[in-house]
Amino acid sequence: MKLKFLFLGLLAMNIVACESYEESDSVAAMREARTEYIKAQTASENADAAYRNAQVKMQELNNALKKHRMRLIFRELKMMWKKHF
């Protein structure tokens, strides 16, 4: 019987405590700081991904430029060959 009353008392305290719970300013500040940290981390990861994409595009452009230069060199060699023979 005593156990029943103890259980009911704890249950009642739990219900009352949950209804009147207000978050302290320090907890709210911690939550806000965590949110800002996650936003900053996400922005950093997005910037890093954009930088890596730019590096890939730059390499593609360099490869295309090399290919174009080689075509020009072969064209000039072909023209020189025709002039001599």
Rosetta silent file (secondary structure, phi, psi, omega in degrees, C-alpha in Angstrom):
SEQUENCE: MKLKFLFLGLLAMNIVACESYEESDSVAAMREARTEYIKAQTASENADAAYRNAQVKMQELNNALKKHRMRLIFRELKMMWKKHF
SCORE:     score description
SCORE:     0.000 S_00000001
   1 L     0.000  -42.846  179.314    0.000    0.000    0.000 S_00000001
   2 H   -63.434  -35.751  179.581    2.812    2.384    0.873 S_00000001
   3 H   -64.369  -37.327  178.658    4.440    1.592   -2.441 S_00000001
   4 H   -62.858  -45.819 -179.838    1.234    2.538   -4.238 S_00000001
   5 H   -66.071  -37.593  178.032    1.131    5.944   -2.530 S_00000001
   6 H   -63.581  -44.741  178.781    4.801    6.517   -3.236 S_00000001
   7 H   -62.230  -45.865  179.219    4.292    5.696   -6.889 S_00000001
   8 H   -64.288  -38.262  177.889    1.257    7.986   -7.152 S_00000001
   9 H   -63.766  -44.388  177.997    3.143   10.786   -5.387 S_00000001
  10 H   -65.226  -38.307  178.358    6.080   10.500   -7.779 S_00000001
  11 H   -64.591  -42.944  179.342    3.733   10.410  -10.743 S_00000001
  12 H   -64.274  -41.354  179.055    1.936   13.535   -9.524 S_00000001
  13 H   -65.344  -36.619  179.752    5.233   15.379   -8.993 S_00000001
  14 H   -65.816  -43.254 -179.483    6.356   14.396  -12.449 S_00000001
  15 H   -65.265  -44.743 -179.914    3.168   15.707  -14.051 S_00000001
  16 H   -65.761  -41.316 -179.016    3.336   18.987  -12.129 S_00000001
  17 H   -64.891  -37.403 -179.240    7.026   19.416  -12.871 S_00000001
  18 H   -69.993  -36.040 -178.260    6.487   18.872  -16.587 S_00000001
  19 H   -71.792  -32.778 -175.737    3.673   21.412  -16.798 S_00000001
  20 L   -99.599   13.226 -177.011    5.593   24.169  -15.052 S_00000001
  21 L   -72.813  125.016  173.318    8.920   23.570  -16.770 S_00000001
  22 L  -125.841  134.647 -177.523   10.460   26.734  -18.145 S_00000001
  23 L   -73.602  133.750  179.291   13.796   26.712  -19.868 S_00000001
  24 L   -72.673  163.881 -178.996   16.415   28.866  -18.187 S_00000001
  25 H   -63.893  -36.548 -179.247   18.184   31.635  -20.093 S_00000001
  26 H   -67.575  -37.427  177.975   21.471   29.752  -20.040 S_00000001
  27 H   -68.036  -41.085  177.592   19.881   26.655  -21.588 S_00000001
  28 H   -63.091  -40.251  178.369   18.203   28.801  -24.239 S_00000001
  29 H   -65.019  -38.720  177.608   21.548   30.493  -24.951 S_00000001
  30 H   -63.966  -42.773  178.888   23.224   27.085  -25.270 S_00000001
  31 H   -63.228  -42.790  179.399   20.569   25.938  -27.727 S_00000001
  32 H   -63.371  -43.214  179.228   20.949   29.146  -29.739 S_00000001
  33 H   -63.518  -41.226  179.126   24.741   28.810  -29.777 S_00000001
  34 H   -63.508  -41.666  178.070   24.483   25.181  -30.915 S_00000001
  35 H   -62.174  -45.398  178.979   22.104   26.197  -33.708 S_00000001
  36 H   -64.592  -37.503  177.577   24.473   28.947  -34.864 S_00000001
  37 H   -62.269  -45.209 -179.535   27.404   26.521  -34.724 S_00000001
  38 H   -64.780  -39.629  177.671   25.581   24.010  -36.909 S_00000001
  39 H   -62.533  -44.017 -179.953   24.654   26.758  -39.392 S_00000001
  40 H   -65.873  -39.795  178.954   28.273   27.916  -39.558 S_00000001
  41 H   -64.295  -41.433  178.046   29.530   24.360  -39.968 S_00000001
  42 H   -64.254  -43.151  178.478   27.072   23.761  -42.808 S_00000001
  43 H   -62.615  -39.485  178.233   28.105   27.006  -44.518 S_00000001
  44 H   -63.926  -43.134  179.170   31.757   25.987  -44.191 S_00000001
  45 H   -65.571  -38.498  177.739   31.080   22.577  -45.723 S_00000001
  46 H   -65.665  -41.037  177.919   29.138   24.193  -48.583 S_00000001
  47 H   -64.390  -39.757  178.598   31.996   26.626  -49.245 S_00000001
  48 H   -63.321  -42.215  178.838   34.474   23.743  -49.209 S_00000001
  49 H   -64.855  -40.810  178.364   32.362   21.814  -51.719 S_00000001
  50 H   -64.127  -39.390  177.884   32.106   24.889  -53.969 S_00000001
  51 H   -63.062  -44.104  179.009   35.891   25.313  -53.790 S_00000001
  52 H   -64.588  -39.283  177.182   36.453   21.673  -54.768 S_00000001
  53 H   -63.074  -39.865  178.416   33.990   22.048  -57.670 S_00000001
  54 H   -64.991  -38.023  177.335   35.862   25.150  -58.828 S_00000001
  55 H   -62.776  -41.824  179.051   39.148   23.215  -58.705 S_00000001
  56 H   -63.660  -44.346  179.298   37.639   20.469  -60.873 S_00000001
  57 H   -62.648  -40.210  179.066   36.337   23.039  -63.386 S_00000001
  58 H   -62.527  -41.579  178.421   39.749   24.719  -63.465 S_00000001
  59 H   -65.245  -39.597  177.792   41.427   21.394  -64.214 S_00000001
  60 H   -62.631  -41.754  178.252   38.903   20.703  -66.978 S_00000001
  61 H   -65.743  -40.123  177.088   39.634   24.112  -68.505 S_00000001
  62 H   -62.666  -41.174  178.502   43.382   23.518  -68.290 S_00000001
  63 H   -64.587  -41.760  178.527   42.972   20.159  -70.023 S_00000001
  64 H   -64.451  -39.086  178.956   40.855   21.741  -72.756 S_00000001
  65 H   -64.880  -42.986  177.756   43.450   24.493  -73.217 S_00000001
  66 H   -61.019  -42.308 -179.983   46.262   21.939  -73.521 S_00000001
  67 H   -63.475  -42.173  179.719   44.242   20.001  -76.073 S_00000001
  68 H   -64.714  -42.488  178.386   43.570   23.185  -78.057 S_00000001
  69 H   -61.855  -40.719  178.805   47.260   24.162  -77.972 S_00000001
  70 H   -63.072  -39.950  178.039   48.225   20.716  -79.230 S_00000001
  71 H   -62.754  -41.438  178.630   45.781   21.062  -82.127 S_00000001
  72 H   -63.451  -42.806  179.192   47.308   24.425  -83.036 S_00000001
  73 H   -62.533  -44.781  178.774   50.816   22.971  -82.896 S_00000001
  74 H   -64.888  -36.270  178.479   49.821   20.027  -85.115 S_00000001
  75 H   -64.618  -44.538  178.332   48.098   22.386  -87.538 S_00000001
  76 H   -63.794  -41.807  177.830   51.247   24.513  -87.790 S_00000001
  77 H   -62.999  -38.958  179.471   53.414   21.420  -88.263 S_00000001
  78 H   -64.398  -41.780  179.384   51.083   20.192  -90.971 S_00000001
  79 H   -66.642  -39.899  177.594   51.288   23.538  -92.767 S_00000001
  80 H   -64.824  -38.941  179.548   55.085   23.544  -92.489 S_00000001
  81 H   -62.688  -44.221 -179.271   55.188   19.993  -93.827 S_00000001
  82 H   -64.932  -35.590 -179.112   53.071   20.950  -96.840 S_00000001
  83 H   -66.692  -38.078 -176.870   55.329   23.924  -97.619 S_00000001
  84 H   -82.122  -24.233 -176.159   58.462   21.806  -97.656 S_00000001
  85 L  -124.634    0.000    0.000   57.071   18.852  -99.602 S_00000001
